[in-house]
């Protein structure tokens, strides 16, 4: 079973940047769908960005033009580049993977991103 470990979170000022990494314990080359979710304080977890095995990406409207999801199959890692961060981006960010339609989804443990002046 592949395990996912996020890193790269932290405290950043508004307008700053962070890059989150999601390292998988096994190969991700055959994983059809990978994504980043986030859960702000006292709110539900929601999809931020997703990337298919065919490199089709989708973004929530709130992050379009600011966030970029990418994957490096050689490193078994998925990234989320976050630029022009806003206060409302503060949340715990989770990595998600689904090997195929109907397969059990995998979650990382989450990494905290705090945007504050």
Backbone as CSV, one residue per row, in Angstrom:
resi,resn,N_x,N_y,N_z,CA_x,CA_y,CA_z,C_x,C_y,C_z
1,UNK,0.840,-1.178,0.000,0.000,0.000,0.000,0.893,1.251,0.000
2,UNK,0.679,2.112,-0.951,1.458,3.346,-1.023,1.049,4.277,0.110
3,UNK,2.041,4.888,0.728,1.786,5.903,1.748,2.215,7.262,1.225
4,UNK,1.504,8.297,1.670,1.764,9.655,1.213,2.212,10.507,2.385
5,UNK,3.266,11.269,2.180,3.790,12.137,3.234,3.970,13.539,2.668
6,UNK,3.232,14.485,3.257,3.337,15.874,2.825,4.433,16.611,3.582
7,UNK,4.972,17.626,2.950,5.932,18.513,3.595,5.891,19.856,2.889
8,UNK,6.534,20.842,3.504,6.644,22.145,2.873,5.730,23.210,3.431
9,UNK,4.860,22.837,4.352,3.993,23.828,4.950,4.769,24.756,5.877
10,UNK,4.082,25.796,6.328,4.731,26.724,7.238,3.979,28.024,7.319
11,UNK,4.645,29.009,7.903,4.088,30.342,8.076,4.650,31.262,6.997
12,UNK,3.767,31.976,6.322,4.196,32.862,5.252,3.335,34.120,5.284
13,UNK,3.907,35.213,4.845,3.156,36.478,4.803,2.267,36.527,3.567
14,UNK,1.221,37.312,3.614,0.386,37.485,2.409,1.239,37.934,1.224
15,UNK,0.958,37.331,0.062,1.744,37.620,-1.124,2.933,36.708,-1.312
16,UNK,3.247,35.922,-0.300,4.386,35.025,-0.375,4.076,33.734,-1.107
17,UNK,5.077,32.855,-1.124,4.958,31.589,-1.842,5.414,30.434,-0.967
18,UNK,4.856,29.273,-1.257,5.287,28.026,-0.650,5.154,26.929,-1.687
19,UNK,5.968,25.910,-1.554,5.808,24.733,-2.384,5.610,23.523,-1.487
20,UNK,4.466,22.889,-1.628,4.181,21.668,-0.889,4.626,20.468,-1.707
21,UNK,5.115,19.467,-0.994,5.512,18.218,-1.629,4.739,17.067,-1.019
22,UNK,4.415,16.112,-1.836,3.749,14.891,-1.391,4.586,13.722,-1.914
23,UNK,5.321,13.119,-1.011,6.194,12.016,-1.387,5.482,10.689,-1.150
24,UNK,5.476,9.868,-2.172,4.841,8.552,-2.065,5.886,7.487,-1.774
25,UNK,5.472,6.473,-1.011,6.408,5.410,-0.643,6.619,4.411,-1.781
26,UNK,5.791,4.529,-2.807,5.930,3.666,-3.959,5.743,4.445,-5.243
27,UNK,5.728,3.740,-6.334,5.611,4.403,-7.631,4.249,5.066,-7.804
28,UNK,4.275,6.255,-8.375,3.016,6.962,-8.666,2.726,6.975,-10.151
29,UNK,3.595,6.358,-10.933,3.458,6.462,-12.382,2.143,5.888,-12.898
30,UNK,1.569,4.936,-12.163,0.323,4.320,-12.618,-0.894,4.845,-11.859
31,UNK,-0.693,5.791,-10.972,-1.813,6.359,-10.220,-2.561,7.347,-11.103
32,UNK,-3.838,7.101,-11.297,-4.597,7.856,-12.290,-4.939,9.269,-11.844
33,UNK,-5.119,9.441,-10.545,-5.632,10.725,-10.084,-4.932,11.106,-8.791
34,UNK,-4.325,12.289,-8.787,-3.710,12.801,-7.573,-4.206,14.233,-7.370
35,UNK,-4.280,14.614,-6.117,-4.888,15.912,-5.840,-4.391,16.467,-4.512
36,UNK,-4.655,17.727,-4.324,-4.452,18.415,-3.051,-5.813,18.921,-2.584
37,UNK,-6.095,18.637,-1.320,-7.270,19.177,-0.652,-6.780,20.082,0.471
38,UNK,-7.690,20.888,0.977,-7.352,21.689,2.151,-8.554,21.809,3.065
39,UNK,-8.252,21.981,4.347,-9.295,22.134,5.351,-8.976,23.326,6.220
40,UNK,-9.652,24.455,5.973,-9.450,25.630,6.825,-10.042,25.386,8.209
41,UNK,-9.670,26.196,9.179,-10.231,26.039,10.526,-11.751,26.099,10.518
42,UNK,-12.360,25.121,11.146,-13.817,25.079,11.318,-14.587,24.954,10.008
43,UNK,-13.900,24.459,8.976,-14.577,24.251,7.700,-14.312,22.836,7.199
44,UNK,-15.042,22.452,6.178,-14.878,21.103,5.634,-13.703,21.046,4.670
45,UNK,-13.187,19.855,4.504,-12.111,19.633,3.554,-12.642,19.802,2.129
46,UNK,-11.867,20.472,1.279,-12.318,20.739,-0.083,-11.163,20.590,-1.061
47,UNK,-11.532,20.247,-2.282,-10.535,20.052,-3.332,-9.926,21.382,-3.763
48,UNK,-8.607,21.400,-3.879,-7.898,22.605,-4.321,-7.423,22.446,-5.761
49,UNK,-6.767,21.314,-6.024,-6.198,21.094,-7.349,-6.069,19.596,-7.579
50,UNK,-6.199,19.199,-8.841,-6.086,17.783,-9.173,-5.301,17.617,-10.465
51,UNK,-4.764,16.411,-10.621,-3.935,16.127,-11.791,-4.123,14.667,-12.161
52,UNK,-4.482,14.437,-13.416,-4.675,13.059,-13.862,-3.368,12.480,-14.394
53,UNK,-3.399,11.179,-14.642,-2.230,10.501,-15.186,-1.877,11.042,-16.562
54,UNK,-2.867,11.614,-17.244,-2.635,12.225,-18.548,-2.240,13.684,-18.465
55,UNK,-1.956,14.138,-17.239,-1.513,15.515,-16.996,-2.587,16.577,-17.243
56,UNK,-3.836,16.184,-17.074,-4.913,17.169,-17.083,-5.095,17.706,-15.671
57,UNK,-5.010,19.004,-15.540,-5.127,19.604,-14.216,-6.425,20.398,-14.110
58,UNK,-6.904,20.493,-12.890,-8.073,21.307,-12.586,-7.848,22.006,-11.260
59,UNK,-8.416,23.183,-11.145,-8.210,23.989,-9.948,-9.532,24.566,-9.454
60,UNK,-9.625,24.711,-8.156,-10.727,25.469,-7.594,-10.587,26.916,-8.046
61,UNK,-11.709,27.566,-8.248,-11.670,28.953,-8.745,-10.875,29.874,-7.819
62,UNK,-10.869,29.568,-6.546,-10.203,30.452,-5.587,-8.678,30.440,-5.716
63,UNK,-8.124,29.439,-6.406,-6.669,29.349,-6.512,-6.173,29.411,-7.958
64,UNK,-7.080,29.491,-8.906,-6.682,29.526,-10.321,-5.765,30.707,-10.575
65,UNK,-4.676,30.434,-11.280,-3.718,31.476,-11.596,-2.685,31.703,-10.515
66,UNK,-2.897,31.102,-9.347,-1.952,31.282,-8.239,-1.270,29.970,-7.851
67,UNK,-1.988,28.863,-7.957,-1.458,27.563,-7.567,-1.210,26.712,-8.810
68,UNK,-0.186,25.862,-8.715,0.113,24.936,-9.804,0.412,23.563,-9.231
69,UNK,-0.288,22.561,-9.726,-0.035,21.177,-9.316,0.812,20.501,-10.381
70,UNK,1.753,19.694,-9.929,2.607,18.978,-10.874,3.045,17.662,-10.244
71,UNK,3.559,16.782,-11.059,4.026,15.495,-10.548,5.362,15.156,-11.189
72,UNK,6.209,14.500,-10.426,7.488,14.009,-10.912,7.493,12.505,-10.651
73,UNK,7.196,11.748,-11.679,7.085,10.293,-11.508,8.426,9.668,-11.115
74,UNK,9.503,10.254,-11.575,10.821,9.706,-11.243,11.113,9.823,-9.748
75,UNK,10.550,10.847,-9.125,10.750,11.064,-7.691,9.548,10.615,-6.870
76,UNK,8.530,10.093,-7.534,7.307,9.662,-6.846,6.757,10.772,-5.971
77,UNK,6.709,11.963,-6.516,6.327,13.138,-5.739,5.364,14.015,-6.541
78,UNK,4.387,14.533,-5.824,3.464,15.520,-6.375,3.691,16.831,-5.640
79,UNK,3.623,17.908,-6.372,3.898,19.221,-5.798,2.675,20.130,-5.921
80,UNK,2.623,21.094,-5.044,1.667,22.188,-5.165,2.437,23.483,-4.947
81,UNK,2.669,24.189,-6.046,3.320,25.501,-5.961,2.244,26.540,-5.683
82,UNK,2.409,27.266,-4.595,1.413,28.252,-4.181,2.056,29.630,-4.181
83,UNK,1.547,30.502,-5.029,2.047,31.870,-5.128,0.955,32.854,-4.738
84,UNK,1.365,34.065,-4.474,0.420,35.140,-4.114,-0.549,34.676,-3.031
85,UNK,0.004,34.112,-1.990,-0.833,33.539,-0.938,-1.656,34.608,-0.231
86,UNK,-2.860,34.202,0.136,-3.799,35.093,0.808,-4.127,34.538,2.193
87,UNK,-4.658,35.409,3.034,-5.036,34.972,4.380,-5.972,33.771,4.329
88,UNK,-6.867,33.785,3.359,-7.866,32.720,3.269,-7.301,31.387,2.756
89,UNK,-6.032,31.363,2.404,-5.391,30.099,2.026,-4.933,29.303,3.250
90,UNK,-5.044,29.910,4.407,-4.666,29.225,5.638,-5.506,27.968,5.831
91,UNK,-4.821,26.843,5.986,-5.527,25.562,6.101,-4.509,24.448,6.309
92,UNK,-5.019,23.286,6.639,-4.212,22.074,6.569,-4.385,21.507,5.161
93,UNK,-3.281,21.258,4.502,-3.306,20.770,3.127,-2.999,19.272,3.112
94,UNK,-3.834,18.544,2.395,-3.727,17.089,2.331,-3.486,16.615,0.904
95,UNK,-2.616,15.668,0.794,-2.373,15.006,-0.479,-3.336,13.833,-0.608
96,UNK,-3.800,13.598,-1.832,-4.793,12.555,-2.109,-4.371,11.815,-3.363
97,UNK,-4.579,10.513,-3.343,-4.278,9.718,-4.527,-5.326,8.627,-4.697
98,UNK,-5.676,8.381,-5.926,-6.594,7.283,-6.241,-6.040,6.561,-7.444
99,UNK,-5.712,5.301,-7.217,-5.022,4.552,-8.270,-5.896,4.374,-9.496
100,UNK,-7.175,4.121,-9.280,-8.094,3.931,-10.404,-9.500,4.203,-9.895
101,UNK,-10.411,4.340,-10.826,-11.808,4.559,-10.455,-12.290,3.383,-9.610
102,UNK,-12.847,3.693,-8.458,-13.359,2.652,-7.577,-12.362,2.113,-6.593
103,UNK,-11.094,2.478,-6.720,-10.083,1.985,-5.785,-10.117,2.806,-4.502
104,UNK,-9.569,2.247,-3.457,-9.551,2.931,-2.165,-8.654,4.162,-2.243
105,UNK,-9.172,5.336,-1.901,-8.335,6.529,-1.950,-7.304,6.547,-0.842
106,UNK,-6.190,7.193,-1.098,-5.115,7.333,-0.130,-4.997,8.791,0.284
107,UNK,-4.724,9.006,1.564,-4.557,10.357,2.094,-3.228,10.462,2.833
108,UNK,-2.625,11.637,2.741,-1.495,11.935,3.595,-1.979,12.446,4.934
109,UNK,-1.008,12.771,5.805,-1.364,13.189,7.158,-1.656,14.679,7.255
110,UNK,-1.303,15.418,6.227,-1.582,16.849,6.191,-0.386,17.688,6.600
111,UNK,-0.340,18.892,6.052,0.686,19.861,6.429,0.030,21.221,6.584
112,UNK,0.393,21.927,7.648,-0.254,23.201,7.969,0.363,24.333,7.159
113,UNK,-0.492,25.115,6.542,-0.082,26.346,5.873,-0.805,27.501,6.564
114,UNK,-0.029,28.436,7.058,-0.602,29.604,7.727,-0.121,30.858,7.022
115,UNK,-1.063,31.646,6.551,-0.755,32.917,5.893,-1.163,34.029,6.855
116,UNK,-0.181,34.770,7.303,-0.446,35.791,8.321,0.598,36.891,8.233
117,UNK,0.148,38.101,8.524,1.084,39.213,8.557,1.573,39.456,9.984
